[in-house]
Structures are given as C-alpha cells and as structure tokens.
C-alpha cells in the first residue's frame, strides 16, 4: 500500500494544503469584514487581516496551479 500511495503522497499533501490555505483565507477575509463593520472600526487590523487572507489565497492558487502543471507534464512525458 505504501508503494501505491508513495507516488501520490506529494499530490495529496499539495491538495490538502491548498484546501487548508483556501479555507484560512476565507476565514481571514471574514474577519477583515467583521473588523471593519464594528461601531468603532479597526482599520489597521482589518487591512492586516485582508492582506493575510490575500496572501493565503495566493498560496492556495499557486499550489493548485503547480499541481495541475505537474500532472500535465507527467502525461506529456509518458509514451503512449
């Protein structure tokens, strides 16, 4: 079982991290919205939360794009 899973393990980890980063980015975007809509808005904290959310979303998209590109390259290299 470890041999079958060994080749796919980096892909599984990449997909898991991409999903985790996407979920965390949504959390930080929601946190930014809740901070800016308070009676006394916390602008600096809201902007920081939005920036962290944007960085996490960027990392998530980058991981997903790298995974798709690596799969496409593997398929191209395999002789038919």
N, C-alpha and C positions, 0 to 999 in steps of 0.2 A: 504494500500500500504506500509506503514511503517513497518508492521509486516513481509510482504514478503521480503522487502528489508533489514530489520534489521539483519537477519541471514547472508545475503550475503554481507553486507556492509564492514566488515573487509577484505573479499576476494577482493572486488572491489578496496578498498584502497591499498591493497598489490600489486595488478596487476598494478594499476596506478603508484605507487611509483617505482616499478621495471622497468616499461617502461620509467619513467622520469629519473631514475638513468642511464639506458642504453643509453638514448639519450644524457644526460650530459657527460657520459664517452666518447662517440664518439666525442662530441664537444672538450673535453679536449685533446683527442688523436690527433685530427686535429690541435688544437692549438699548441701542442708539435711539430708536424711535421713542421708547418709553422715557428715556432721559430727557429728550428734547421737548416732550409734551407735558412735563411737570408744570405746576403753577410757577415755580421758580426754576426755569430751565438751566440745566447744567451743560452748557455748550461745549466746553473743553472735553468733558468726559464723553459726551455724545459723539463728538468728532473722532475721538480716540477709538471708541467702540466701532464706529463706522469704518475707520481705517483698518482696524484689526479684522473686521468682517471682510473687507475687500481683499486684504492680503490672504486670508484663508480661502476665499472663493477663487482667487487667482491660483493658489497652490493646488486646489482641487481640480480645476480645469486643466492645469499643466500636467498633473499626474494622469488624468484620463486621456489627454491627447497623446502623451508618451506611450501609454498602454496601447492605444489604437495604432499608433505608428509602428510600434514593435511587432504587433500581430500582423500588420500588413507587410512588413519587411520579412517576417518569417514565412508567410505564404508565398511571397515573391521568390525567395531563395529555394524553396522546396521544388525539386524537379517533378514535373507532372507525369 
